[in-house]
Amino acid sequence: MKKNLLKDLRGGKSQAEIAKEFNVSQQGWQSWEIGRTVPDNATMLQMEMKFNVPMEVIFFDSFNYKKP
């Protein structure tokens, strides 16, 4: 399963709290956090600005997927 830095970046906030900041459901955030899905580019850009971490770093596995 793909991993990303979202859990670390949300810090002490709950999934519901951070999801509200990005105008998504808690379930949507959870899906991003466990790597099931990724946000759209606009949301990734918002995350990049909020967390001051490039989206390519936050979602490293998604940007560096290689077929076997």
PyMOL Python script that loads the backbone (N, CA, C, O; Angstrom):
from pymol import cmd

cmd.read_pdbstr("""\
ATOM      1  N   MET A   1       0.844  -1.187   0.000  1.00  0.00           N
ATOM      2  CA  MET A   1       0.000   0.000   0.000  1.00  0.00           C
ATOM      3  C   MET A   1       0.887   1.247   0.000  1.00  0.00           C
ATOM      4  O   MET A   1       1.908   1.300   0.685  1.00  0.00           O
ATOM      5  N   LYS A   2       0.484   2.223  -0.765  1.00  0.00           N
ATOM      6  CA  LYS A   2       1.253   3.449  -0.859  1.00  0.00           C
ATOM      7  C   LYS A   2       1.158   4.231   0.440  1.00  0.00           C
ATOM      8  O   LYS A   2       0.133   4.215   1.122  1.00  0.00           O
ATOM      9  N   LYS A   3       2.229   4.904   0.763  1.00  0.00           N
ATOM     10  CA  LYS A   3       2.273   5.722   1.973  1.00  0.00           C
ATOM     11  C   LYS A   3       2.567   7.162   1.568  1.00  0.00           C
ATOM     12  O   LYS A   3       3.084   7.420   0.482  1.00  0.00           O
ATOM     13  N   ASN A   4       2.236   8.081   2.442  1.00  0.00           N
ATOM     14  CA  ASN A   4       2.550   9.482   2.238  1.00  0.00           C
ATOM     15  C   ASN A   4       2.751  10.130   3.606  1.00  0.00           C
ATOM     16  O   ASN A   4       2.688   9.460   4.636  1.00  0.00           O
ATOM     17  N   LEU A   5       2.989  11.420   3.603  1.00  0.00           N
ATOM     18  CA  LEU A   5       3.311  12.121   4.847  1.00  0.00           C
ATOM     19  C   LEU A   5       2.108  12.771   5.517  1.00  0.00           C
ATOM     20  O   LEU A   5       2.283  13.471   6.515  1.00  0.00           O
ATOM     21  N   LEU A   6       0.907  12.571   5.015  1.00  0.00           N
ATOM     22  CA  LEU A   6      -0.245  13.301   5.541  1.00  0.00           C
ATOM     23  C   LEU A   6      -0.486  13.075   7.026  1.00  0.00           C
ATOM     24  O   LEU A   6      -0.812  14.018   7.747  1.00  0.00           O
ATOM     25  N   LYS A   7      -0.332  11.857   7.486  1.00  0.00           N
ATOM     26  CA  LYS A   7      -0.551  11.588   8.909  1.00  0.00           C
ATOM     27  C   LYS A   7       0.426  12.401   9.762  1.00  0.00           C
ATOM     28  O   LYS A   7       0.040  12.980  10.778  1.00  0.00           O
ATOM     29  N   ASP A   8       1.672  12.437   9.348  1.00  0.00           N
ATOM     30  CA  ASP A   8       2.673  13.208  10.079  1.00  0.00           C
ATOM     31  C   ASP A   8       2.390  14.710   9.994  1.00  0.00           C
ATOM     32  O   ASP A   8       2.536  15.429  10.983  1.00  0.00           O
ATOM     33  N   LEU A   9       1.990  15.175   8.824  1.00  0.00           N
ATOM     34  CA  LEU A   9       1.780  16.600   8.628  1.00  0.00           C
ATOM     35  C   LEU A   9       0.557  17.139   9.365  1.00  0.00           C
ATOM     36  O   LEU A   9       0.529  18.314   9.730  1.00  0.00           O
ATOM     37  N   ARG A  10      -0.446  16.303   9.587  1.00  0.00           N
ATOM     38  CA  ARG A  10      -1.629  16.805  10.302  1.00  0.00           C
ATOM     39  C   ARG A  10      -1.362  16.980  11.793  1.00  0.00           C
ATOM     40  O   ARG A  10      -2.144  17.620  12.497  1.00  0.00           O
ATOM     41  N   GLY A  11      -0.260  16.412  12.272  1.00  0.00           N
ATOM     42  CA  GLY A  11       0.144  16.612  13.666  1.00  0.00           C
ATOM     43  C   GLY A  11      -0.892  16.085  14.637  1.00  0.00           C
ATOM     44  O   GLY A  11      -1.361  14.956  14.500  1.00  0.00           O
ATOM     45  N   GLY A  12      -1.249  16.898  15.616  1.00  0.00           N
ATOM     46  CA  GLY A  12      -2.192  16.485  16.644  1.00  0.00           C
ATOM     47  C   GLY A  12      -3.651  16.654  16.254  1.00  0.00           C
ATOM     48  O   GLY A  12      -4.542  16.341  17.044  1.00  0.00           O
ATOM     49  N   LYS A  13      -3.905  17.142  15.055  1.00  0.00           N
ATOM     50  CA  LYS A  13      -5.283  17.324  14.610  1.00  0.00           C
ATOM     51  C   LYS A  13      -5.891  15.983  14.224  1.00  0.00           C
ATOM     52  O   LYS A  13      -5.197  15.079  13.759  1.00  0.00           O
ATOM     53  N   SER A  14      -7.189  15.873  14.425  1.00  0.00           N
ATOM     54  CA  SER A  14      -7.880  14.662  13.978  1.00  0.00           C
ATOM     55  C   SER A  14      -8.052  14.720  12.462  1.00  0.00           C
ATOM     56  O   SER A  14      -7.902  15.777  11.848  1.00  0.00           O
ATOM     57  N   GLN A  15      -8.366  13.575  11.872  1.00  0.00           N
ATOM     58  CA  GLN A  15      -8.641  13.546  10.433  1.00  0.00           C
ATOM     59  C   GLN A  15      -9.801  14.466  10.094  1.00  0.00           C
ATOM     60  O   GLN A  15      -9.770  15.152   9.073  1.00  0.00           O
ATOM     61  N   ALA A  16     -10.824  14.488  10.939  1.00  0.00           N
ATOM     62  CA  ALA A  16     -11.999  15.324  10.684  1.00  0.00           C
ATOM     63  C   ALA A  16     -11.630  16.815  10.718  1.00  0.00           C
ATOM     64  O   ALA A  16     -12.119  17.599   9.905  1.00  0.00           O
ATOM     65  N   GLU A  17     -10.770  17.194  11.661  1.00  0.00           N
ATOM     66  CA  GLU A  17     -10.373  18.600  11.768  1.00  0.00           C
ATOM     67  C   GLU A  17      -9.586  19.062  10.548  1.00  0.00           C
ATOM     68  O   GLU A  17      -9.866  20.120   9.986  1.00  0.00           O
ATOM     69  N   ILE A  18      -8.604  18.267  10.143  1.00  0.00           N
ATOM     70  CA  ILE A  18      -7.780  18.667   9.001  1.00  0.00           C
ATOM     71  C   ILE A  18      -8.578  18.561   7.696  1.00  0.00           C
ATOM     72  O   ILE A  18      -8.385  19.364   6.783  1.00  0.00           O
ATOM     73  N   ALA A  19      -9.463  17.581   7.609  1.00  0.00           N
ATOM     74  CA  ALA A  19     -10.296  17.439   6.412  1.00  0.00           C
ATOM     75  C   ALA A  19     -11.157  18.673   6.208  1.00  0.00           C
ATOM     76  O   ALA A  19     -11.342  19.126   5.078  1.00  0.00           O
ATOM     77  N   LYS A  20     -11.684  19.218   7.296  1.00  0.00           N
ATOM     78  CA  LYS A  20     -12.520  20.419   7.220  1.00  0.00           C
ATOM     79  C   LYS A  20     -11.730  21.590   6.642  1.00  0.00           C
ATOM     80  O   LYS A  20     -12.277  22.395   5.889  1.00  0.00           O
ATOM     81  N   GLU A  21     -10.447  21.689   6.989  1.00  0.00           N
ATOM     82  CA  GLU A  21      -9.602  22.765   6.465  1.00  0.00           C
ATOM     83  C   GLU A  21      -9.444  22.677   4.951  1.00  0.00           C
ATOM     84  O   GLU A  21      -9.255  23.691   4.280  1.00  0.00           O
ATOM     85  N   PHE A  22      -9.521  21.461   4.420  1.00  0.00           N
ATOM     86  CA  PHE A  22      -9.367  21.266   2.981  1.00  0.00           C
ATOM     87  C   PHE A  22     -10.707  21.004   2.287  1.00  0.00           C
ATOM     88  O   PHE A  22     -10.754  20.622   1.118  1.00  0.00           O
ATOM     89  N   ASN A  23     -11.792  21.217   3.036  1.00  0.00           N
ATOM     90  CA  ASN A  23     -13.142  21.106   2.497  1.00  0.00           C
ATOM     91  C   ASN A  23     -13.431  19.726   1.897  1.00  0.00           C
ATOM     92  O   ASN A  23     -14.002  19.612   0.812  1.00  0.00           O
ATOM     93  N   VAL A  24     -13.025  18.680   2.628  1.00  0.00           N
ATOM     94  CA  VAL A  24     -13.329  17.302   2.236  1.00  0.00           C
ATOM     95  C   VAL A  24     -13.878  16.564   3.460  1.00  0.00           C
ATOM     96  O   VAL A  24     -13.797  17.058   4.585  1.00  0.00           O
ATOM     97  N   SER A  25     -14.424  15.403   3.227  1.00  0.00           N
ATOM     98  CA  SER A  25     -14.932  14.588   4.337  1.00  0.00           C
ATOM     99  C   SER A  25     -13.772  13.910   5.060  1.00  0.00           C
ATOM    100  O   SER A  25     -12.664  13.805   4.535  1.00  0.00           O
ATOM    101  N   GLN A  26     -14.052  13.461   6.260  1.00  0.00           N
ATOM    102  CA  GLN A  26     -13.051  12.704   7.022  1.00  0.00           C
ATOM    103  C   GLN A  26     -12.681  11.440   6.251  1.00  0.00           C
ATOM    104  O   GLN A  26     -11.516  11.042   6.231  1.00  0.00           O
ATOM    105  N   GLN A  27     -13.661  10.815   5.623  1.00  0.00           N
ATOM    106  CA  GLN A  27     -13.404   9.593   4.853  1.00  0.00           C
ATOM    107  C   GLN A  27     -12.508   9.885   3.651  1.00  0.00           C
ATOM    108  O   GLN A  27     -11.652   9.077   3.292  1.00  0.00           O
ATOM    109  N   GLY A  28     -12.715  11.042   3.040  1.00  0.00           N
ATOM    110  CA  GLY A  28     -11.852  11.437   1.915  1.00  0.00           C
ATOM    111  C   GLY A  28     -10.414  11.615   2.366  1.00  0.00           C
ATOM    112  O   GLY A  28      -9.477  11.155   1.714  1.00  0.00           O
ATOM    113  N   TRP A  29     -10.258  12.300   3.508  1.00  0.00           N
ATOM    114  CA  TRP A  29      -8.900  12.503   4.039  1.00  0.00           C
ATOM    115  C   TRP A  29      -8.258  11.164   4.373  1.00  0.00           C
ATOM    116  O   TRP A  29      -7.091  10.931   4.058  1.00  0.00           O
ATOM    117  N   GLN A  30      -9.026  10.287   5.013  1.00  0.00           N
ATOM    118  CA  GLN A  30      -8.497   8.979   5.388  1.00  0.00           C
ATOM    119  C   GLN A  30      -8.030   8.214   4.148  1.00  0.00           C
ATOM    120  O   GLN A  30      -6.981   7.569   4.170  1.00  0.00           O
ATOM    121  N   SER A  31      -8.798   8.286   3.087  1.00  0.00           N
ATOM    122  CA  SER A  31      -8.443   7.608   1.844  1.00  0.00           C
ATOM    123  C   SER A  31      -7.122   8.134   1.287  1.00  0.00           C
ATOM    124  O   SER A  31      -6.314   7.364   0.769  1.00  0.00           O
ATOM    125  N   TRP A  32      -6.904   9.448   1.395  1.00  0.00           N
ATOM    126  CA  TRP A  32      -5.631  10.031   0.962  1.00  0.00           C
ATOM    127  C   TRP A  32      -4.506   9.577   1.876  1.00  0.00           C
ATOM    128  O   TRP A  32      -3.419   9.225   1.418  1.00  0.00           O
ATOM    129  N   GLU A  33      -4.781   9.589   3.174  1.00  0.00           N
ATOM    130  CA  GLU A  33      -3.750   9.286   4.169  1.00  0.00           C
ATOM    131  C   GLU A  33      -3.228   7.857   4.041  1.00  0.00           C
ATOM    132  O   GLU A  33      -2.035   7.617   4.222  1.00  0.00           O
ATOM    133  N   ILE A  34      -4.106   6.913   3.733  1.00  0.00           N
ATOM    134  CA  ILE A  34      -3.656   5.527   3.609  1.00  0.00           C
ATOM    135  C   ILE A  34      -3.180   5.196   2.196  1.00  0.00           C
ATOM    136  O   ILE A  34      -2.707   4.087   1.946  1.00  0.00           O
ATOM    137  N   GLY A  35      -3.301   6.144   1.279  1.00  0.00           N
ATOM    138  CA  GLY A  35      -2.790   5.946  -0.069  1.00  0.00           C
ATOM    139  C   GLY A  35      -3.751   5.282  -1.025  1.00  0.00           C
ATOM    140  O   GLY A  35      -3.350   4.885  -2.119  1.00  0.00           O
ATOM    141  N   ARG A  36      -5.012   5.148  -0.644  1.00  0.00           N
ATOM    142  CA  ARG A  36      -6.008   4.547  -1.535  1.00  0.00           C
ATOM    143  C   ARG A  36      -6.280   5.459  -2.726  1.00  0.00           C
ATOM    144  O   ARG A  36      -6.403   4.998  -3.861  1.00  0.00           O
ATOM    145  N   THR A  37      -6.372   6.762  -2.453  1.00  0.00           N
ATOM    146  CA  THR A  37      -6.574   7.763  -3.503  1.00  0.00           C
ATOM    147  C   THR A  37      -5.662   8.943  -3.216  1.00  0.00           C
ATOM    148  O   THR A  37      -5.023   9.009  -2.166  1.00  0.00           O
ATOM    149  N   VAL A  38      -5.610   9.865  -4.150  1.00  0.00           N
ATOM    150  CA  VAL A  38      -4.864  11.109  -3.954  1.00  0.00           C
ATOM    151  C   VAL A  38      -5.790  12.278  -4.282  1.00  0.00           C
ATOM    152  O   VAL A  38      -6.720  12.135  -5.076  1.00  0.00           O
ATOM    153  N   PRO A  39      -5.537  13.424  -3.674  1.00  0.00           N
ATOM    154  CA  PRO A  39      -6.363  14.594  -3.968  1.00  0.00           C
ATOM    155  C   PRO A  39      -6.094  15.124  -5.371  1.00  0.00           C
ATOM    156  O   PRO A  39      -5.111  14.760  -6.016  1.00  0.00           O
ATOM    157  N   ASP A  40      -6.989  15.991  -5.825  1.00  0.00           N
ATOM    158  CA  ASP A  40      -6.764  16.623  -7.126  1.00  0.00           C
ATOM    159  C   ASP A  40      -5.584  17.595  -7.020  1.00  0.00           C
ATOM    160  O   ASP A  40      -5.114  17.900  -5.924  1.00  0.00           O
ATOM    161  N   ASN A  41      -5.122  18.067  -8.160  1.00  0.00           N
ATOM    162  CA  ASN A  41      -3.928  18.923  -8.179  1.00  0.00           C
ATOM    163  C   ASN A  41      -4.109  20.213  -7.394  1.00  0.00           C
ATOM    164  O   ASN A  41      -3.176  20.675  -6.736  1.00  0.00           O
ATOM    165  N   ALA A  42      -5.305  20.801  -7.456  1.00  0.00           N
ATOM    166  CA  ALA A  42      -5.546  22.045  -6.725  1.00  0.00           C
ATOM    167  C   ALA A  42      -5.412  21.826  -5.221  1.00  0.00           C
ATOM    168  O   ALA A  42      -4.844  22.662  -4.518  1.00  0.00           O
ATOM    169  N   THR A  43      -5.931  20.711  -4.732  1.00  0.00           N
ATOM    170  CA  THR A  43      -5.835  20.406  -3.307  1.00  0.00           C
ATOM    171  C   THR A  43      -4.394  20.092  -2.925  1.00  0.00           C
ATOM    172  O   THR A  43      -3.934  20.493  -1.856  1.00  0.00           O
ATOM    173  N   MET A  44      -3.690  19.389  -3.778  1.00  0.00           N
ATOM    174  CA  MET A  44      -2.275  19.121  -3.504  1.00  0.00           C
ATOM    175  C   MET A  44      -1.502  20.429  -3.395  1.00  0.00           C
ATOM    176  O   MET A  44      -0.623  20.569  -2.545  1.00  0.00           O
ATOM    177  N   LEU A  45      -1.830  21.379  -4.251  1.00  0.00           N
ATOM    178  CA  LEU A  45      -1.158  22.673  -4.200  1.00  0.00           C
ATOM    179  C   LEU A  45      -1.479  23.401  -2.896  1.00  0.00           C
ATOM    180  O   LEU A  45      -0.598  24.033  -2.313  1.00  0.00           O
ATOM    181  N   GLN A  46      -2.725  23.323  -2.432  1.00  0.00           N
ATOM    182  CA  GLN A  46      -3.095  23.908  -1.139  1.00  0.00           C
ATOM    183  C   GLN A  46      -2.280  23.268  -0.009  1.00  0.00           C
ATOM    184  O   GLN A  46      -1.792  23.959   0.885  1.00  0.00           O
ATOM    185  N   MET A  47      -2.142  21.952  -0.063  1.00  0.00           N
ATOM    186  CA  MET A  47      -1.362  21.243   0.959  1.00  0.00           C
ATOM    187  C   MET A  47       0.095  21.678   0.922  1.00  0.00           C
ATOM    188  O   MET A  47       0.719  21.895   1.961  1.00  0.00           O
ATOM    189  N   GLU A  48       0.623  21.801  -0.281  1.00  0.00           N
ATOM    190  CA  GLU A  48       2.009  22.226  -0.447  1.00  0.00           C
ATOM    191  C   GLU A  48       2.230  23.587   0.217  1.00  0.00           C
ATOM    192  O   GLU A  48       3.233  23.796   0.899  1.00  0.00           O
ATOM    193  N   MET A  49       1.294  24.502   0.013  1.00  0.00           N
ATOM    194  CA  MET A  49       1.427  25.839   0.601  1.00  0.00           C
ATOM    195  C   MET A  49       1.221  25.812   2.116  1.00  0.00           C
ATOM    196  O   MET A  49       1.961  26.473   2.846  1.00  0.00           O
ATOM    197  N   LYS A  50       0.243  25.070   2.595  1.00  0.00           N
ATOM    198  CA  LYS A  50      -0.052  25.019   4.031  1.00  0.00           C
ATOM    199  C   LYS A  50       1.093  24.377   4.813  1.00  0.00           C
ATOM    200  O   LYS A  50       1.516  24.901   5.844  1.00  0.00           O
ATOM    201  N   PHE A  51       1.593  23.244   4.320  1.00  0.00           N
ATOM    202  CA  PHE A  51       2.600  22.490   5.048  1.00  0.00           C
ATOM    203  C   PHE A  51       4.033  22.890   4.688  1.00  0.00           C
ATOM    204  O   PHE A  51       4.984  22.463   5.343  1.00  0.00           O
ATOM    205  N   ASN A  52       4.182  23.711   3.641  1.00  0.00           N
ATOM    206  CA  ASN A  52       5.499  24.134   3.171  1.00  0.00           C
ATOM    207  C   ASN A  52       6.381  22.939   2.810  1.00  0.00           C
ATOM    208  O   ASN A  52       7.578  22.907   3.099  1.00  0.00           O
ATOM    209  N   VAL A  53       5.747  21.962   2.170  1.00  0.00           N
ATOM    210  CA  VAL A  53       6.431  20.752   1.704  1.00  0.00           C
ATOM    211  C   VAL A  53       5.946  20.495   0.274  1.00  0.00           C
ATOM    212  O   VAL A  53       4.739  20.502   0.033  1.00  0.00           O
ATOM    213  N   PRO A  54       6.856  20.269  -0.681  1.00  0.00           N
ATOM    214  CA  PRO A  54       6.422  20.023  -2.056  1.00  0.00           C
ATOM    215  C   PRO A  54       5.493  18.809  -2.158  1.00  0.00           C
ATOM    216  O   PRO A  54       5.678  17.810  -1.463  1.00  0.00           O
ATOM    217  N   MET A  55       4.497  18.914  -3.033  1.00  0.00           N
ATOM    218  CA  MET A  55       3.543  17.809  -3.198  1.00  0.00           C
ATOM    219  C   MET A  55       4.235  16.523  -3.628  1.00  0.00           C
ATOM    220  O   MET A  55       3.776  15.430  -3.297  1.00  0.00           O
ATOM    221  N   GLU A  56       5.336  16.648  -4.362  1.00  0.00           N
ATOM    222  CA  GLU A  56       6.081  15.462  -4.785  1.00  0.00           C
ATOM    223  C   GLU A  56       6.712  14.742  -3.599  1.00  0.00           C
ATOM    224  O   GLU A  56       6.984  13.544  -3.670  1.00  0.00           O
ATOM    225  N   VAL A  57       6.941  15.461  -2.525  1.00  0.00           N
ATOM    226  CA  VAL A  57       7.475  14.856  -1.307  1.00  0.00           C
ATOM    227  C   VAL A  57       6.329  14.258  -0.489  1.00  0.00           C
ATOM    228  O   VAL A  57       6.432  13.136   0.007  1.00  0.00           O
ATOM    229  N   ILE A  58       5.241  15.012  -0.352  1.00  0.00           N
ATOM    230  CA  ILE A  58       4.094  14.519   0.414  1.00  0.00           C
ATOM    231  C   ILE A  58       3.571  13.218  -0.180  1.00  0.00           C
ATOM    232  O   ILE A  58       3.285  12.265   0.544  1.00  0.00           O
ATOM    233  N   PHE A  59       3.450  13.187  -1.491  1.00  0.00           N
ATOM    234  CA  PHE A  59       2.889  12.018  -2.187  1.00  0.00           C
ATOM    235  C   PHE A  59       3.966  11.325  -3.012  1.00  0.00           C
ATOM    236  O   PHE A  59       3.759  11.022  -4.187  1.00  0.00           O
ATOM    237  N   PHE A  60       5.107  11.078  -2.396  1.00  0.00           N
ATOM    238  CA  PHE A  60       6.268  10.525  -3.101  1.00  0.00           C
ATOM    239  C   PHE A  60       5.923   9.272  -3.898  1.00  0.00           C
ATOM    240  O   PHE A  60       6.264   9.179  -5.078  1.00  0.00           O
ATOM    241  N   ASP A  61       5.247   8.299  -3.266  1.00  0.00           N
ATOM    242  CA  ASP A  61       4.946   7.049  -3.948  1.00  0.00           C
ATOM    243  C   ASP A  61       4.051   7.264  -5.170  1.00  0.00           C
ATOM    244  O   ASP A  61       4.210   6.580  -6.181  1.00  0.00           O
ATOM    245  N   SER A  62       3.131   8.191  -5.084  1.00  0.00           N
ATOM    246  CA  SER A  62       2.233   8.453  -6.212  1.00  0.00           C
ATOM    247  C   SER A  62       2.967   9.093  -7.382  1.00  0.00           C
ATOM    248  O   SER A  62       2.650   8.822  -8.540  1.00  0.00           O
ATOM    249  N   PHE A  63       3.950   9.942  -7.083  1.00  0.00           N
ATOM    250  CA  PHE A  63       4.684  10.594  -8.136  1.00  0.00           C
ATOM    251  C   PHE A  63       5.823   9.733  -8.684  1.00  0.00           C
ATOM    252  O   PHE A  63       6.358  10.030  -9.752  1.00  0.00           O
ATOM    253  N   ASN A  64       6.194   8.686  -7.976  1.00  0.00           N
ATOM    254  CA  ASN A  64       7.338   7.860  -8.374  1.00  0.00           C
ATOM    255  C   ASN A  64       6.954   6.395  -8.556  1.00  0.00           C
ATOM    256  O   ASN A  64       7.759   5.497  -8.308  1.00  0.00           O
ATOM    257  N   TYR A  65       5.729   6.165  -8.988  1.00  0.00           N
ATOM    258  CA  TYR A  65       5.258   4.815  -9.213  1.00  0.00           C
ATOM    259  C   TYR A  65       5.946   4.224 -10.433  1.00  0.00           C
ATOM    260  O   TYR A  65       6.016   4.845 -11.493  1.00  0.00           O
ATOM    261  N   LYS A  66       6.451   3.014 -10.258  1.00  0.00           N
ATOM    262  CA  LYS A  66       7.088   2.309 -11.370  1.00  0.00           C
ATOM    263  C   LYS A  66       6.411   0.962 -11.552  1.00  0.00           C
ATOM    264  O   LYS A  66       6.182   0.237 -10.584  1.00  0.00           O
ATOM    265  N   LYS A  67       6.094   0.633 -12.783  1.00  0.00           N
ATOM    266  CA  LYS A  67       5.513  -0.674 -13.055  1.00  0.00           C
ATOM    267  C   LYS A  67       6.601  -1.732 -12.945  1.00  0.00           C
ATOM    268  O   LYS A  67       7.740  -1.497 -13.350  1.00  0.00           O
ATOM    269  N   PRO A  68       6.257  -2.900 -12.398  1.00  0.00           N
ATOM    270  CA  PRO A  68       7.266  -3.965 -12.272  1.00  0.00           C
ATOM    271  C   PRO A  68       7.701  -4.507 -13.614  1.00  0.00           C
ATOM    272  O   PRO A  68       8.542  -5.404 -13.675  1.00  0.00           O
TER     273      PRO A  68
END
""", "prot")
cmd.dss("prot")
cmd.show_as("cartoon", "prot")
cmd.util.cbc("prot")
cmd.orient("prot")
